[in-house]
Amino acid sequence: MTNLPREKRARLILNTDAKNEADDQFTIVHALLTPTFDFHGLIPAHFGDHRSKTAMEDSRKEIDHLLALMDLSGRIPVANGAATALPDEQTAVPSPGAQMIIDEAMKDDDRPLYVAFLGPLTDMASALLMEPRLNERNVICVWIGGGVWPTGGREFNLMNDIAAANVVMRSNVEVWQIPSTVYRMMSVSYAELQERCEEKGPIGKYLVDQLIEWNLRVHKGPIEHRSLGDTPSLSVILNPMGGTYEWRPAPEFSPHMHYVHTGQHRPIKVYDTIDIRYILEDFYAKLARFHRGVQELANFG
């Protein structure tokens, strides 16, 4: 797998609000351990200011920590995203992360560029506003976000930048949406994680410890599960038929996060189900192989 030809590797940028909760970390590690990815960078994202006034910086520190635990510091580009949401639907928040998306998308490469968003769409929207030619490039924006179809409603990633979501939905960029009805089904138990991850080196132990610590600190009452809800962003790239979806006209979003179905925008791919067994077992297997010293990593472009 380590010598895959270029055309068999998927170009990927991962945009992540890594310190928001406790599941982004699993997706970041999974992506780094996937040899079919041509990995062009990580972008730390904000997650609003209700949990932290330094959200993007917190995400950056978490990314740096994960890379250090995997002995990958300095091997993959990391470019900070916007520190805040868009002020309105016409104004970008420029950042090194948005520029990374532009630079990679404008390269002369016949493969699509996947940009997976595990949080708000701020940096995709900013990139589009900064460089409108992205509308004509081969970019696929994979987004974990949005509420139940067709009504919508409150959803965390959307809440953190509704304006950005509207910019992206009105654009011509291809969008694959994984709404809350799908990502919340990615539940794992503590026992499962302890058996499959905890003894897989420093990174495996950290993944489990930080998840349990986050639940203890945030949740009231008994709990021993967590949705690894960001993982489908990789599943749909690695196994595009591993789920059910429909192409539906892109909606807009009201201030209350309901879908507004104008029927005026190009179709987007909306996933209704994901093959949960496939993507979780893929992660566990790759983590185990990494712990054994099988160095099948992503290609860091």
C-alpha positions as CSV (number, residue, x, y, z in Angstrom):
1,M,0.0,0.0,0.0
2,T,2.9,2.4,0.6
3,N,3.8,2.5,-3.1
4,L,0.4,3.4,-4.4
5,P,0.5,5.3,-7.7
6,R,-0.4,8.9,-7.6
7,E,-3.8,8.4,-9.3
8,K,-4.8,6.0,-6.6
9,R,-4.4,8.5,-3.8
10,A,-7.1,10.9,-2.8
11,R,-6.0,14.5,-2.3
12,L,-7.2,15.6,1.2
13,I,-7.2,18.6,3.4
14,L,-8.8,18.1,6.9
15,N,-10.4,21.1,8.6
16,T,-11.1,20.3,12.2
17,D,-12.4,22.0,15.4
18,A,-10.1,19.6,17.2
19,K,-10.6,20.7,20.8
20,N,-14.3,21.2,20.6
21,E,-15.2,17.8,21.9
22,A,-13.5,14.4,21.8
23,D,-14.2,12.8,18.4
24,D,-12.2,14.9,16.0
25,Q,-9.1,13.4,17.5
26,F,-10.0,9.9,16.2
27,T,-10.7,11.2,12.7
28,I,-7.4,13.1,12.6
29,V,-5.5,10.0,13.6
30,H,-7.5,7.8,11.2
31,A,-6.7,10.1,8.3
32,L,-3.0,10.2,9.1
33,L,-3.0,6.4,9.1
34,T,-4.7,6.0,5.7
35,P,-2.2,5.3,2.9
36,T,-4.7,6.1,0.2
37,F,-4.7,9.7,1.2
38,D,-2.4,12.3,-0.4
39,F,-2.6,14.5,2.7
40,H,-2.0,18.2,2.0
41,G,-2.7,19.7,5.3
42,L,-4.6,20.1,8.6
43,I,-6.5,23.3,9.3
44,P,-7.4,24.0,12.9
45,A,-10.9,25.6,13.1
46,H,-12.8,27.7,15.6
47,F,-15.9,26.3,17.4
48,G,-17.6,29.5,18.5
49,D,-16.9,31.4,21.7
50,H,-19.3,29.8,24.1
51,R,-16.9,27.1,25.1
52,S,-13.6,29.0,24.7
53,K,-12.6,32.5,23.7
54,T,-9.5,31.0,22.0
55,A,-11.2,28.1,20.1
56,M,-9.1,28.0,17.0
57,E,-5.9,28.3,19.0
58,D,-7.1,25.5,21.2
59,S,-7.7,23.3,18.1
60,R,-4.2,24.1,16.9
61,K,-2.6,23.0,20.2
62,E,-4.6,19.8,20.1
63,I,-3.5,19.0,16.5
64,D,0.2,19.7,17.5
65,H,-0.2,17.4,20.5
66,L,-1.6,14.5,18.4
67,L,1.2,14.9,15.8
68,A,3.8,14.8,18.6
69,L,2.3,11.6,20.1
70,M,2.6,10.0,16.7
71,D,6.1,11.3,16.1
72,L,4.8,13.2,13.1
73,S,5.6,16.7,14.2
74,G,6.8,18.8,11.2
75,R,5.9,16.2,8.6
76,I,2.5,17.5,7.7
77,P,1.5,21.2,6.9
78,V,-0.7,22.8,9.5
79,A,-2.3,26.2,8.7
80,N,-4.4,28.1,11.1
81,G,-8.0,28.7,10.1
82,A,-10.2,31.7,10.9
83,A,-10.5,32.6,14.6
84,T,-14.2,33.7,14.2
85,A,-17.2,33.1,12.1
86,L,-18.0,35.2,9.0
87,P,-19.4,38.6,10.0
88,D,-21.8,38.3,7.1
89,E,-22.3,36.4,3.8
90,Q,-20.3,38.8,1.7
91,T,-17.2,39.1,3.9
92,A,-14.4,36.6,4.2
93,V,-12.2,36.0,7.2
94,P,-8.8,35.5,5.6
95,S,-6.5,33.0,7.2
96,P,-3.6,30.7,6.3
97,G,-6.0,27.8,6.3
98,A,-8.3,29.4,3.7
99,Q,-5.2,30.2,1.6
100,M,-4.1,26.6,1.8
101,I,-7.4,25.5,0.3
102,I,-7.1,28.1,-2.5
103,D,-3.5,27.1,-3.2
104,E,-4.2,23.4,-3.4
105,A,-7.4,23.8,-5.4
106,M,-5.7,25.9,-8.0
107,K,-2.9,23.5,-8.6
108,D,-2.7,21.7,-12.0
109,D,-4.0,18.3,-10.8
110,D,-6.6,16.2,-12.5
111,R,-7.7,14.6,-9.2
112,P,-10.4,16.1,-7.1
113,L,-9.4,17.9,-3.9
114,Y,-11.4,16.7,-1.0
115,V,-11.7,19.2,1.8
116,A,-13.3,17.6,4.8
117,F,-14.9,19.8,7.4
118,L,-15.5,18.4,10.9
119,G,-16.8,21.8,12.2
120,P,-18.1,25.1,10.7
121,L,-17.6,25.9,7.1
122,T,-15.9,29.2,7.7
123,D,-12.7,28.5,5.9
124,M,-14.4,27.0,2.8
125,A,-16.7,30.1,2.6
126,S,-13.7,32.4,3.1
127,A,-11.7,30.7,0.4
128,L,-14.7,31.0,-2.0
129,L,-15.1,34.7,-1.2
130,M,-11.4,35.3,-1.6
131,E,-11.0,33.4,-4.8
132,P,-14.3,33.0,-6.8
133,R,-12.5,30.8,-9.4
134,L,-12.8,27.9,-6.9
135,N,-16.3,27.6,-8.1
136,E,-14.9,26.2,-11.3
137,R,-12.3,23.9,-9.7
138,N,-12.6,20.2,-9.0
139,V,-13.2,20.6,-5.2
140,I,-15.4,18.3,-3.1
141,C,-16.4,19.8,0.2
142,V,-17.3,17.0,2.7
143,W,-19.2,18.5,5.6
144,I,-20.2,16.9,8.9
145,G,-23.1,19.2,9.8
146,G,-26.7,20.3,9.4
147,G,-29.9,19.0,11.0
148,V,-32.5,16.4,10.0
149,W,-33.8,16.6,6.5
150,P,-36.0,18.2,5.2
151,T,-36.7,20.5,8.2
152,G,-33.4,21.2,9.9
153,G,-33.1,22.9,13.2
154,R,-30.3,23.5,15.8
155,E,-27.1,21.7,15.0
156,F,-23.7,22.5,16.5
157,N,-21.4,22.8,13.4
158,L,-24.0,24.9,11.5
159,M,-24.6,27.0,14.6
160,N,-21.0,28.2,14.7
161,D,-21.3,29.8,11.2
162,I,-24.6,29.9,9.5
163,A,-23.4,32.6,7.1
164,A,-20.6,30.4,5.9
165,A,-22.9,27.5,5.3
166,N,-25.1,29.7,3.1
167,V,-22.1,30.9,1.1
168,V,-21.0,27.3,0.4
169,M,-24.5,26.1,-0.4
170,R,-25.0,28.9,-2.9
171,S,-21.7,28.2,-4.6
172,N,-20.9,25.8,-7.4
173,V,-18.5,23.7,-5.3
174,E,-19.6,20.0,-5.0
175,V,-20.8,19.3,-1.4
176,W,-21.3,16.0,0.3
177,Q,-23.3,16.6,3.5
178,I,-23.4,14.2,6.4
179,P,-26.2,15.5,8.7
180,S,-26.7,14.9,12.4
181,T,-29.1,12.0,11.8
182,V,-26.2,10.1,10.3
183,Y,-23.2,11.2,12.4
184,R,-24.8,10.7,15.8
185,M,-25.2,7.0,15.0
186,M,-21.5,6.4,15.1
187,S,-21.6,5.5,18.8
188,V,-18.9,3.5,20.6
189,S,-18.7,2.3,24.2
190,Y,-16.0,2.8,26.7
191,A,-15.4,-0.9,26.9
192,E,-15.1,-1.1,23.1
193,L,-12.5,1.7,23.0
194,Q,-10.6,0.3,26.0
195,E,-10.3,-3.1,24.3
196,R,-9.5,-1.8,20.8
197,C,-7.5,1.4,21.4
198,E,-6.2,1.9,24.9
199,E,-3.2,-0.4,24.7
200,K,-2.2,0.7,21.2
201,G,0.7,3.0,22.3
202,P,0.7,6.6,23.5
203,I,-1.8,7.8,20.9
204,G,-4.3,5.0,21.5
205,K,-4.2,5.7,25.3
206,Y,-4.6,9.4,24.8
207,L,-7.6,9.0,22.5
208,V,-9.5,6.9,25.1
209,D,-8.4,9.0,28.1
210,Q,-9.4,12.3,26.6
211,L,-12.8,11.0,25.5
212,I,-13.6,9.7,29.0
213,E,-12.3,12.9,30.6
214,W,-14.4,15.1,28.3
215,N,-17.6,13.1,29.1
216,L,-16.9,13.2,32.8
217,R,-16.4,17.0,32.7
218,V,-19.3,17.9,30.4
219,H,-22.1,15.3,30.8
220,K,-24.5,15.1,33.7
221,G,-25.5,11.6,34.9
222,P,-24.1,8.2,33.9
223,I,-22.6,7.8,30.5
224,E,-20.2,5.4,28.8
225,H,-20.5,6.0,25.2
226,R,-19.5,8.6,22.6
227,S,-20.4,9.2,18.9
228,L,-17.3,9.3,16.7
229,G,-19.4,11.5,14.6
230,D,-16.7,13.0,12.4
231,T,-15.4,9.6,11.1
232,P,-18.0,9.4,8.2
233,S,-16.1,12.3,6.5
234,L,-13.4,9.8,5.7
235,S,-15.8,6.9,5.1
236,V,-17.5,8.6,2.2
237,I,-14.1,9.2,0.5
238,L,-12.7,5.7,1.2
239,N,-15.9,3.8,0.4
240,P,-18.3,6.1,-1.5
241,M,-20.9,3.3,-1.9
242,G,-20.7,2.5,1.8
243,G,-23.9,4.3,2.6
244,T,-27.1,5.6,1.1
245,Y,-27.6,9.1,-0.3
246,E,-29.6,11.3,-2.6
247,W,-28.7,14.2,-4.7
248,R,-30.9,17.1,-3.6
249,P,-31.0,20.8,-4.5
250,A,-28.8,22.6,-2.1
251,P,-30.7,24.4,0.6
252,E,-30.1,27.6,2.4
253,F,-30.3,28.1,6.2
254,S,-32.6,30.4,8.2
255,P,-31.2,32.2,11.3
256,H,-32.9,29.4,13.3
257,M,-31.0,26.8,11.3
258,H,-34.0,25.4,9.4
259,Y,-33.5,24.4,5.8
260,V,-34.9,26.8,3.2
261,H,-35.6,24.9,0.0
262,T,-35.5,27.4,-2.8
263,G,-34.8,24.8,-5.5
264,Q,-32.4,27.4,-7.1
265,H,-29.0,25.8,-6.3
266,R,-27.1,22.9,-7.8
267,P,-27.6,19.5,-6.2
268,I,-25.6,18.3,-3.3
269,K,-25.1,14.7,-2.1
270,V,-26.9,14.1,1.2
271,Y,-26.1,10.9,3.1
272,D,-28.9,9.1,4.9
273,T,-26.9,6.1,6.2
274,I,-23.2,5.1,6.6
275,D,-21.6,1.6,6.9
276,I,-20.6,2.0,10.5
277,R,-18.9,-1.4,10.8
278,Y,-16.6,-0.6,7.9
279,I,-15.2,2.7,9.0
280,L,-14.8,1.8,12.7
281,E,-13.1,-1.5,12.0
282,D,-10.9,0.2,9.5
283,F,-9.8,2.6,12.2
284,Y,-9.1,-0.1,14.8
285,A,-7.1,-2.1,12.3
286,K,-5.0,0.8,11.2
287,L,-4.3,1.8,14.8
288,A,-3.2,-1.7,15.7
289,R,-0.9,-1.9,12.7
290,F,0.6,1.4,13.5
291,H,1.3,0.2,17.1
292,R,3.0,-2.9,15.7
293,G,5.3,-0.7,13.6
294,V,3.6,-1.2,10.3
295,Q,4.2,2.3,9.0
296,E,1.5,2.6,6.4
297,L,0.8,6.4,6.7
298,A,-0.8,8.9,4.5
299,N,1.4,10.5,1.9
300,F,2.2,13.9,3.2
301,G,2.2,16.2,0.2
